[in-house]
Amino acid sequence: MKRIALFPGSFDPFTNGHYDVVMRGAKLFDEVVVAIGNNSSKQRYIPIERMHQVMTRLFEDQPNIKVETFKGLTAEYAREIGAQFLLRGLRNTTDFEYENTIAQANRHVNHDLESVFLITSPHLAAISSSIIREIHRFGGNVDEFIPFRFSEIADSVG
């Protein structure tokens, strides 16, 4: 049976930390589906369609990594695509507390879904998408924090 991992997130924007988790996950699973979800409690900074385009290009040479978009419950989407694993990165204990709660809820919705946590590489743990957005909003260069040039998506930033 093919081991499929789902790596969901809003990826607004997709960071070097996210990239690191995906690449490490691609060594553990037969397929990693990076799924850009629409978080109903957040206003997007970068349109989901634009982020999808950039991320698809980023992984075009990685045959076992796919980039998709989805709406609805993560656990239900995992079931739809046949993912048995939910891949998540942890930067710190705060992330663990949050992710543990989400993992329990996902397991309730989809009993066959197993959450797998990777500890973020230390040199990437201090940065988050919200920090990157804030730096960019105030004119700072964020290219060192993301695996593409921000100018690739700058024309679509809200």
C-alpha positions in Angstrom: 0.0 0.0 0.0 1.3 3.4 -0.9 2.1 5.6 2.1 0.6 9.0 1.5 1.1 11.9 3.9 -0.9 15.1 3.8 0.9 18.3 4.8 -1.9 20.9 5.2 -1.6 24.6 6.0 -2.6 28.0 4.9 1.0 28.6 3.7 0.5 32.4 3.6 3.3 32.4 2.7 5.1 29.1 2.4 8.3 29.3 4.4 11.7 27.7 4.4 10.5 25.8 7.5 7.5 24.4 5.6 9.9 23.5 2.7 12.2 21.7 5.1 9.3 19.6 6.6 8.1 18.7 3.1 11.5 17.6 1.9 12.2 15.6 5.0 8.7 14.1 4.8 9.3 13.1 1.1 12.0 10.8 2.4 9.7 9.1 4.8 6.6 8.6 2.7 5.9 7.4 -0.9 3.9 10.6 -1.6 3.5 14.0 0.2 0.5 16.1 -0.7 1.0 19.7 0.3 -2.5 21.0 0.7 -3.2 24.7 0.8 -6.3 25.2 2.9 -8.5 28.2 3.3 -8.6 29.0 7.0 -12.0 30.7 7.6 -10.7 32.6 10.6 -7.8 34.3 8.7 -7.8 36.9 5.9 -5.2 35.8 3.3 -2.2 38.0 2.5 -1.4 36.1 -0.7 -4.2 34.8 -2.8 -4.5 31.0 -2.6 -4.3 30.6 -6.4 -1.0 32.5 -6.6 0.5 30.6 -3.7 -0.5 27.3 -5.4 1.2 28.3 -8.7 4.5 29.2 -6.9 4.5 26.1 -4.8 3.7 23.9 -7.8 6.7 25.3 -9.6 8.8 24.9 -6.5 8.2 21.1 -6.4 7.9 20.4 -10.1 11.1 18.3 -10.1 9.9 16.2 -7.1 7.7 13.4 -8.5 6.5 12.3 -5.0 5.3 15.8 -3.9 2.0 17.2 -5.1 0.6 20.6 -4.3 -3.2 20.9 -4.1 -5.8 23.3 -2.6 -8.8 22.2 -0.5 -11.7 23.4 1.5 -13.3 21.9 4.5 -12.0 19.6 7.2 -8.5 18.4 6.9 -9.3 14.9 8.2 -12.1 14.6 5.5 -9.8 15.8 2.8 -7.2 13.2 3.9 -9.8 10.5 3.5 -10.7 11.8 0.0 -7.2 11.5 -1.2 -6.3 8.3 0.6 -3.8 9.8 2.9 -3.1 7.7 6.0 -0.7 10.2 7.6 -1.0 13.9 8.6 2.4 15.5 8.5 3.1 18.5 10.7 6.1 20.5 11.8 6.7 21.6 15.4 8.8 24.6 16.2 8.3 24.7 20.0 6.1 23.5 22.9 3.4 26.0 22.0 3.1 24.3 18.6 3.0 20.9 20.2 0.1 21.9 22.5 -1.9 23.3 19.5 -1.0 20.4 17.2 -1.8 17.8 19.8 -5.4 19.2 20.2 -5.8 19.3 16.4 -4.5 15.7 16.0 -7.0 14.4 18.5 -9.9 16.2 16.7 -8.6 14.9 13.3 -8.4 11.3 14.7 -12.0 11.7 15.9 -13.2 12.6 12.4 -11.0 10.1 10.6 -10.0 7.1 12.7 -7.5 5.9 10.1 -5.5 9.2 10.1 -2.2 9.1 12.0 -0.5 12.4 12.8 3.3 12.5 12.4 5.3 15.3 13.8 8.7 16.5 12.6 10.7 18.8 14.8 11.7 21.9 12.8 15.3 22.3 12.0 16.8 24.6 14.7 17.9 27.3 12.3 14.4 27.6 10.9 12.4 27.5 14.1 12.3 31.2 14.9 10.4 32.3 11.8 6.7 32.0 11.0 4.4 33.1 8.2 2.9 35.8 10.3 6.4 37.3 11.0 7.2 37.2 7.3 3.9 39.0 6.5 4.6 41.6 9.1 8.2 42.2 7.8 7.0 42.5 4.3 4.1 44.8 5.1 6.6 47.3 6.5 8.9 47.1 3.5 11.5 44.5 4.7 13.1 41.9 2.5 11.8 38.5 3.3 13.5 36.4 0.6 15.9 34.7 3.1 12.8 33.2 4.9 11.1 31.7 1.9 12.2 29.2 -0.8 11.4 31.5 -3.7 11.7 35.3 -4.4 8.9 37.3 -2.9 8.8 39.3 -6.1 7.3 36.2 -7.8 4.1 36.9 -5.8 4.4 40.6 -4.9 1.9 41.7 -7.6 -0.8 39.7 -6.0 -0.3 40.6 -2.3 -3.4 42.2 -0.8 
